């Protein structure tokens, strides 16, 4: 039966067998999708979604969820497992149908055609909308045996480590990241397909009226196509991005020999530590392909940060790999420092000009000798309510300066005395705490097996000792009874003997008044 067959398969073996078949979509009703969505929600916190939790989330009538689960299991939407508890595991077929249902409601998806491409990470299908326009649906298929080094080759969590995430979750992250890249590039005028919609692990985009570059045997103008490819790499770098897999498999060419770029999950920022290596690898891939396929060699090899000048920060907008908030704050700090330095230079130049003008005016004032100001007497100053100017001592210092120095010295002495008092108070407090902890007695629980008489002698409490011994014996006998109860003999005679042994053991326990 399908039930026993599904339980024998592992998760990866089951995924290999499942193929995308859209013919069953017409037979699924609202309750089926409700149960599938319940399994999806329960799988976020469980490797195997418990049956009770699925029924609770689905919220169907009594027995309705179980009936739908059996039907979905029969048609290979789910996999049943009961090793630790009764539960279900979702496969890619169920995930595909949930995404397609969303596209039907939201984007007007009307039909699914043939598969036109298979990669190590995704499958490509032709679909149509309500207006009979042909579109492309890309379905991420992470977890295949041909590409499982996702942790080392892809950064779907923006630098965070992977901790046992499911392939469904990683496929959804890959689709979201590629859709964000495609949308940002399309808005900036790059030759990429038009992104239409994204849900879960699927992306719907416009179909390019062209052919993969690897399938084109001859080109009318190979020099022009080569130049366009190199210019695209440089243009990506000017916007702060590096494709990372720029080769003939991810380039499409139209009848007018215009290039269109596809496949963006591996794009990185020009701030990445390996940015130069990735940029040079993309350039070298283009050189190798044209030399191998069209027997054409070129000498022009641009270099990162030399032939590319950053114009925009598109990597900041899409949070590409290698660009994080720390780099953003550092960049903003450098920009602020440069702005402050520019303002300081302008200020220095203005101050130099004012100093020159002040020096010229000072020279003119020196030329006009006005003479020294007259010294006024104390009586005149008192009548005018003007404070008297401080007099100078023999050392050349004012009297007020001496008073300030004396006041400063007195304040320092007071501060030193306060510090000494605080240190002494801390030492005394520490000594008091040590004395209290040493004299403090630890209260111990009284031993119930020993009682103290009026004369002060310790006497053994035999009643308490007997009760404890009986409790120990009772637990041991009860454990022995449990062991005998847990036996699973297969012969009827052994079962009867086991029952008689259990009954006799119970009678013995009752006779000894253990209960």
NORNOR-V966978 format. One record per run of one state. SS is the DSSP state (helix for helix, strand for strand, loop for the rest). FROM is the first residue (numbers start at 1). TO is the last residue. If there is no record, write none. Layout:
# NORNOR-V966978
ss=SS from=FROM to=TO
ss=SS from=FROM to=TO
This chain:
# NORNOR-V966978
ss=loop from=1 to=1
ss=helix from=2 to=8
ss=loop from=9 to=10
ss=helix from=11 to=17
ss=loop from=18 to=21
ss=helix from=22 to=27
ss=loop from=28 to=29
ss=helix from=30 to=42
ss=loop from=43 to=48
ss=strand from=49 to=50
ss=helix from=51 to=58
ss=loop from=59 to=63
ss=helix from=64 to=74
ss=loop from=75 to=77
ss=strand from=78 to=81
ss=loop from=82 to=86
ss=strand from=87 to=90
ss=loop from=91 to=91
ss=helix from=92 to=106
ss=loop from=107 to=108
ss=strand from=109 to=118
ss=loop from=119 to=121
ss=strand from=122 to=129
ss=loop from=130 to=133
ss=strand from=134 to=140
ss=loop from=141 to=149
ss=helix from=150 to=153
ss=loop from=154 to=166
ss=helix from=167 to=187
ss=loop from=188 to=191
ss=strand from=192 to=192
ss=loop from=193 to=194
ss=strand from=195 to=199
ss=loop from=200 to=201
ss=strand from=202 to=206
ss=loop from=207 to=210
ss=strand from=211 to=212
ss=helix from=213 to=215
ss=loop from=216 to=221
ss=helix from=222 to=238
ss=loop from=239 to=240
ss=strand from=241 to=242
ss=loop from=243 to=247
ss=helix from=248 to=250
ss=strand from=251 to=253
ss=loop from=254 to=258
ss=strand from=259 to=261
ss=loop from=262 to=267
ss=strand from=268 to=269
ss=loop from=270 to=274
ss=helix from=275 to=293
ss=loop from=294 to=313
ss=helix from=314 to=318
ss=loop from=319 to=320
ss=strand from=321 to=321
ss=loop from=322 to=324
ss=helix from=325 to=367
ss=loop from=368 to=377
ss=helix from=378 to=383
ss=loop from=384 to=391
ss=strand from=392 to=392
ss=loop from=393 to=397
ss=strand from=398 to=398
ss=helix from=399 to=439
ss=loop from=440 to=449
ss=strand from=450 to=452
ss=loop from=453 to=457
ss=strand from=458 to=460
ss=loop from=461 to=461
ss=helix from=462 to=485
ss=loop from=486 to=491
ss=helix from=492 to=511
ss=loop from=512 to=515
